[in-house]
Amino acid sequence: MPDPESGRNGILQCRAFFRYTRRVPNLPSRSSSRALVVCALACLVAGRATALPPAASLLPQGPSAHAAEESRPFDLRDRAFILCWHTFLGRKDLSTDFSLGELASQLDVLKALGYRFIDLEDALFGRIEGSRNLVATIDDGHRTILPAYEKVFASRGIKPALLIYPAVIGESPYFLKTADLKTLVDAGCSTGSHGFYHLFVTAQLYKSDKAAFEKEIFKAKTSVEKLTALPSYIYAYPFGAFDQITKDEVARAGYDFGLAVKPGFVYADERLNDRYELPRTVVLRDRWDALVAFLARNVDTAKVVGVQPQTWTESDEFPAPELWTGSPLR
């Protein structure tokens, strides 16, 4: 008898693989890639397999596939800087919260510096040109995301990626309703997992409560996929906290990328990236001026030396991740 759950998993995995066929160079011909996916999907729908391997594992492997890459010099020119917002209530007492007017002003300031926003998927898959690229991400899934998108992001052509923890979606009045999340997904916003309950997914949790640790990663994935009907192949570490065991388990769960909280760029040259420790910067009220100054220096540096990105200075240091989120915002 066909196994519906196996079929559903197959569909999600095949859709993830198609993302790679569209974005990764040097793959086999499109027709052979499609044939592979169609055959795998047919088997999975029939209940003859449980899932495809992670999409990245379907890419060409072996010495011949990597020899040319290893000999190429590193290319720092094409890069993106990932930003992370949280809520849009307009509470000046919260460092991670901004009004819609403040958000609009921030986006306009960044545009005036010469930056453009690209989708998170494009950044992750190396579709980056030049040094003045930004990515908008929004963590948690607060109810204010929908008006922020409709009134601010959409009019500027920006589709933020939503990194959500599913325990609260449709369950808390302070977070997105399931229908609101669907509206955002239908509008083109990509999604990813941000834990299940938003716990510290570190070695300490792994040792003290392995079941809770795995729920934050594995159940988060299946729950986000159920909510969005899309593959969840991006994991954003809650609080920006992780250890090596976290990265290992995120990879084992089938995610293809892990978003950390640390300074730095994502590069089109994937050899410069750690796929499970990609840098991301939280937008903070009291550090906004410092962030703008850094991004302005990156523009000036690119004009002078071309490929070398501006390095961080001591004044650019941001607070520890645990200071960035507190109790659920009302």
VEXDREN-2710 file (C-alpha; in Angstrom, 1 decimal):
% VEXDREN-2710
k/r/px/py/pz
1/MET/0.0/0.0/0.0
2/PRO/1.2/3.5/-0.7
3/ASP/2.6/5.4/2.3
4/PRO/1.2/9.0/2.3
5/GLU/3.8/10.3/4.7
6/SER/6.6/8.8/2.5
7/GLY/5.1/10.4/-0.5
8/ARG/4.9/13.8/1.2
9/ASN/8.5/13.6/2.3
10/GLY/9.5/12.7/-1.2
11/ILE/7.7/15.7/-2.6
12/LEU/9.4/18.0/-0.2
13/GLN/12.8/16.6/-0.9
14/CYS/12.3/16.7/-4.7
15/ARG/11.3/20.3/-4.5
16/ALA/14.4/21.0/-2.5
17/PHE/16.5/19.3/-5.2
18/PHE/14.9/21.4/-7.9
19/ARG/16.1/24.5/-6.1
20/TYR/19.6/23.2/-6.6
21/THR/19.1/22.4/-10.2
22/ARG/18.1/26.0/-10.8
23/ARG/20.9/27.6/-8.9
24/VAL/24.0/25.5/-8.8
25/PRO/26.4/25.5/-11.8
26/ASN/28.0/22.5/-13.4
27/LEU/25.1/20.1/-12.6
28/PRO/24.1/17.4/-15.1
29/SER/21.7/18.5/-17.9
30/ARG/18.3/19.8/-16.8
31/SER/16.5/16.8/-18.5
32/SER/18.6/14.2/-16.6
33/SER/18.0/16.1/-13.3
34/ARG/14.3/16.1/-13.9
35/ALA/14.3/12.4/-14.8
36/LEU/16.1/11.7/-11.5
37/VAL/13.5/13.7/-9.5
38/VAL/10.5/12.2/-11.3
39/CYS/11.8/8.6/-10.8
40/ALA/12.6/9.3/-7.1
41/LEU/9.2/11.0/-6.6
42/ALA/7.3/8.0/-8.2
43/CYS/9.1/5.6/-5.9
44/LEU/8.4/7.7/-2.8
45/VAL/4.8/8.2/-3.6
46/ALA/4.4/4.5/-4.0
47/GLY/5.8/4.1/-0.5
48/ARG/8.9/2.2/-1.6
49/ALA/11.4/4.6/0.1
50/THR/11.2/7.0/3.1
51/ALA/13.1/10.0/1.8
52/LEU/15.7/11.3/-0.6
53/PRO/19.0/12.3/1.0
54/PRO/19.6/16.1/1.6
55/ALA/19.7/18.0/-1.6
56/ALA/23.3/18.9/-1.2
57/SER/24.3/15.3/-1.2
58/LEU/22.9/14.9/-4.8
59/LEU/25.5/17.3/-6.2
60/PRO/28.5/16.0/-8.1
61/GLN/31.1/14.5/-5.8
62/GLY/34.6/13.1/-6.0
63/PRO/38.0/14.4/-6.9
64/SER/37.1/15.3/-10.5
65/ALA/34.3/17.5/-9.4
66/HIS/36.4/19.5/-7.0
67/ALA/39.8/19.6/-8.6
68/ALA/39.1/22.8/-10.6
69/GLU/37.5/24.5/-7.6
70/GLU/40.5/23.8/-5.4
71/SER/42.9/25.5/-7.9
72/ARG/40.8/28.7/-8.3
73/PRO/41.9/31.7/-6.2
74/PHE/39.4/32.8/-3.6
75/ASP/37.0/35.5/-4.9
76/LEU/35.8/38.0/-2.3
77/ARG/34.1/40.4/-4.7
78/ASP/30.6/38.9/-4.7
79/ARG/29.2/38.9/-1.2
80/ALA/26.0/39.6/0.8
81/PHE/25.4/40.8/4.3
82/ILE/22.5/39.2/6.1
83/LEU/20.4/41.3/8.5
84/CYS/17.9/40.0/11.1
85/TRP/14.9/41.9/12.4
86/HIS/12.4/40.7/15.0
87/THR/9.3/42.8/15.8
88/PHE/7.7/46.0/14.7
89/LEU/5.7/47.3/17.6
90/GLY/7.5/50.6/17.9
91/ARG/8.6/50.1/21.5
92/LYS/11.7/52.2/22.2
93/ASP/12.5/50.3/25.3
94/LEU/13.2/47.1/23.3
95/SER/16.5/47.0/21.4
96/THR/15.2/44.6/18.7
97/ASP/11.9/46.4/18.1
98/PHE/11.1/49.1/15.6
99/SER/8.0/50.9/14.4
100/LEU/7.0/50.6/10.8
101/GLY/8.1/54.2/10.2
102/GLU/11.5/53.4/11.7
103/LEU/11.8/50.2/9.6
104/ALA/11.0/52.2/6.4
105/SER/13.6/54.8/7.3
106/GLN/16.2/52.1/7.9
107/LEU/15.6/50.4/4.5
108/ASP/15.7/53.8/2.7
109/VAL/19.0/54.7/4.4
110/LEU/20.5/51.4/3.3
111/LYS/19.3/52.0/-0.3
112/ALA/20.8/55.5/-0.2
113/LEU/24.2/53.9/0.6
114/GLY/24.0/52.0/-2.6
115/TYR/22.8/48.6/-1.3
116/ARG/20.2/46.4/-2.8
117/PHE/18.3/43.6/-1.1
118/ILE/18.4/40.1/-2.6
119/ASP/16.5/37.0/-1.5
120/LEU/18.0/34.7/1.1
121/GLU/17.8/31.8/-1.3
122/ASP/19.9/33.7/-3.9
123/ALA/22.6/34.5/-1.3
124/LEU/22.7/30.9/0.0
125/PHE/23.0/29.4/-3.5
126/GLY/25.7/31.9/-4.7
127/ARG/23.5/34.1/-6.9
128/ILE/25.4/37.2/-5.7
129/GLU/26.9/40.0/-7.8
130/GLY/29.0/42.8/-6.4
131/SER/29.7/43.8/-2.8
132/ARG/26.6/45.9/-1.9
133/ASN/24.0/43.2/-1.3
134/LEU/21.8/42.8/1.8
135/VAL/19.4/40.1/2.8
136/ALA/16.4/40.7/5.1
137/THR/15.5/38.0/7.6
138/ILE/12.9/38.1/10.4
139/ASP/13.1/35.8/13.3
140/ASP/10.4/34.1/15.5
141/GLY/7.2/34.8/13.6
142/HIS/5.6/37.8/15.6
143/ARG/2.2/39.0/14.5
144/THR/3.7/42.4/13.4
145/ILE/5.5/40.7/10.5
146/LEU/2.5/40.7/8.2
147/PRO/1.8/44.5/8.4
148/ALA/5.6/45.1/8.1
149/TYR/5.7/43.2/4.9
150/GLU/2.5/44.7/3.4
151/LYS/3.2/48.3/4.4
152/VAL/7.0/48.5/4.2
153/PHE/8.9/45.6/2.6
154/ALA/6.6/44.9/-0.3
155/SER/6.5/48.4/-1.7
156/ARG/10.3/48.3/-1.8
157/GLY/10.5/44.9/-3.6
158/ILE/11.9/43.1/-0.6
159/LYS/10.9/39.6/0.3
160/PRO/12.2/38.9/3.8
161/ALA/13.0/35.3/4.8
162/LEU/10.9/34.2/7.8
163/LEU/12.7/32.0/10.4
164/ILE/10.0/30.7/12.7
165/TYR/9.5/28.4/15.6
166/PRO/6.3/26.5/15.0
167/ALA/5.2/26.0/18.6
168/VAL/3.7/29.5/18.6
169/ILE/2.4/29.9/15.0
170/GLY/-1.4/29.8/15.1
171/GLU/-1.2/29.1/18.9
172/SER/-0.4/32.4/20.5
173/PRO/-2.2/35.8/19.9
174/TYR/1.2/37.5/19.9
175/PHE/2.4/35.5/16.9
176/LEU/1.4/34.9/13.3
177/LYS/-1.8/33.1/12.5
178/THR/-1.4/30.1/10.2
179/ALA/-3.4/31.9/7.5
180/ASP/-1.1/35.0/7.9
181/LEU/2.0/32.8/7.4
182/LYS/0.4/31.3/4.3
183/THR/-0.2/34.8/3.0
184/LEU/3.4/35.7/3.4
185/VAL/4.6/32.4/1.8
186/ASP/2.2/32.9/-1.1
187/ALA/3.7/36.4/-1.5
188/GLY/7.1/34.9/-2.1
189/CYS/8.7/35.0/1.4
190/SER/10.9/32.0/2.0
191/THR/10.9/30.2/5.3
192/GLY/13.1/28.3/7.6
193/SER/13.2/26.7/11.1
194/HIS/14.2/28.6/14.2
195/GLY/13.8/25.8/16.7
196/PHE/10.5/24.4/17.9
197/TYR/10.2/26.2/21.3
198/HIS/13.2/28.5/20.7
199/LEU/15.4/26.9/23.2
200/PHE/19.2/27.1/23.5
201/VAL/20.2/24.2/21.2
202/THR/23.6/23.7/22.7
203/ALA/25.7/20.8/24.0
204/GLN/24.3/21.5/27.5
205/LEU/20.7/20.8/26.3
206/TYR/21.9/17.7/24.3
207/LYS/23.4/16.2/27.5
208/SER/20.6/17.2/29.8
209/ASP/17.6/16.5/27.6
210/LYS/18.4/14.9/24.3
211/ALA/14.7/14.5/23.4
212/ALA/14.1/18.2/23.8
213/PHE/17.3/18.9/21.8
214/GLU/16.2/16.8/18.9
215/LYS/12.7/18.2/19.0
216/GLU/14.2/21.7/18.4
217/ILE/15.8/20.5/15.2
218/PHE/13.9/17.5/13.8
219/LYS/10.4/18.3/14.8
220/ALA/10.9/21.9/14.0
221/LYS/11.7/20.9/10.4
222/THR/8.6/18.7/9.8
223/SER/6.4/21.2/11.6
224/VAL/7.6/24.2/9.5
225/GLU/7.2/22.0/6.3
226/LYS/3.6/21.2/7.4
227/LEU/2.8/24.8/8.0
228/THR/4.2/26.1/4.8
229/ALA/4.0/23.1/2.4
230/LEU/7.6/23.9/1.4
231/PRO/10.9/22.2/2.3
232/SER/12.6/23.6/5.4
233/TYR/16.2/23.4/4.5
234/ILE/17.5/26.5/6.5
235/TYR/18.0/26.4/10.2
236/ALA/18.5/29.6/12.2
237/TYR/20.0/28.8/15.6
238/PRO/17.8/30.2/18.4
239/PHE/19.6/33.0/20.3
240/GLY/22.4/32.5/17.8
241/ALA/23.7/29.8/20.2
242/PHE/25.1/26.5/19.0
243/ASP/27.9/24.0/19.4
244/GLN/29.5/21.5/17.1
245/ILE/26.9/18.9/18.1
246/THR/24.2/21.3/17.0
247/LYS/25.8/21.8/13.6
248/ASP/26.2/18.0/13.2
249/GLU/22.6/17.3/14.1
250/VAL/21.2/20.1/11.9
251/ALA/23.0/18.5/9.0
252/ARG/21.8/15.1/10.0
253/ALA/18.2/16.3/10.1
254/GLY/18.4/17.3/6.4
255/TYR/19.0/21.0/6.6
256/ASP/21.4/22.4/4.0
257/PHE/22.3/25.6/5.8
258/GLY/22.7/26.9/9.3
259/LEU/22.4/30.6/10.2
260/ALA/24.5/31.8/13.1
261/VAL/24.8/35.3/14.7
262/LYS/28.2/36.6/14.0
263/PRO/29.8/39.4/11.9
264/GLY/30.7/38.6/8.3
265/PHE/29.6/38.1/4.8
266/VAL/28.1/35.3/2.8
267/TYR/30.1/34.8/-0.4
268/ALA/29.2/33.6/-3.9
269/ASP/32.5/31.6/-3.7
270/GLU/31.1/28.8/-1.5
271/ARG/34.6/27.8/-0.4
272/LEU/34.6/30.9/1.8
273/ASN/31.5/29.9/3.6
274/ASP/30.8/27.4/6.4
275/ARG/27.3/26.2/5.3
276/TYR/26.3/25.5/8.9
277/GLU/27.7/28.7/10.4
278/LEU/26.8/31.4/8.0
279/PRO/27.1/34.9/9.5
280/ARG/24.1/37.1/10.3
281/THR/23.7/40.4/12.1
282/VAL/20.8/41.4/14.3
283/VAL/19.5/44.9/13.8
284/LEU/19.6/46.6/17.2
285/ARG/18.1/50.0/18.1
286/ASP/21.2/51.1/20.1
287/ARG/23.7/49.8/17.5
288/TRP/22.0/51.1/14.3
289/ASP/24.4/53.9/13.8
290/ALA/27.4/51.6/14.2
291/LEU/25.8/49.2/11.7
292/VAL/25.3/51.9/9.1
293/ALA/28.8/53.2/9.6
294/PHE/30.2/49.7/9.0
295/LEU/28.1/49.2/5.8
296/ALA/29.2/52.7/4.6
297/ARG/32.9/51.7/5.1
298/ASN/32.2/48.5/3.2
299/VAL/31.0/50.6/0.2
300/ASP/34.0/52.9/0.4
301/THR/36.5/50.0/0.7
302/ALA/34.9/48.3/-2.3
303/LYS/35.5/51.4/-4.4
304/VAL/39.1/51.6/-3.4
305/VAL/40.4/48.1/-3.4
306/GLY/37.6/46.3/-5.2
307/VAL/37.6/42.8/-3.7
308/GLN/38.5/43.1/-0.1
309/PRO/35.6/43.6/2.3
310/GLN/35.8/46.0/5.2
311/THR/36.9/44.2/8.3
312/TRP/35.2/44.7/11.7
313/THR/36.8/47.0/14.3
314/GLU/36.4/46.9/18.1
315/SER/33.7/49.5/17.9
316/ASP/31.6/47.3/15.7
317/GLU/31.2/44.6/18.4
318/PHE/27.6/43.7/19.1
319/PRO/26.1/42.4/22.4
320/ALA/26.1/38.7/23.1
321/PRO/23.2/36.8/21.4
322/GLU/21.4/36.1/24.7
323/LEU/20.8/39.8/25.1
324/TRP/18.8/40.0/21.9
325/THR/15.7/38.2/22.8
326/GLY/13.7/38.0/26.0
327/SER/10.1/37.1/26.9
328/PRO/7.5/37.0/24.1
329/LEU/6.5/40.5/22.9
330/ARG/2.9/41.5/23.3
END
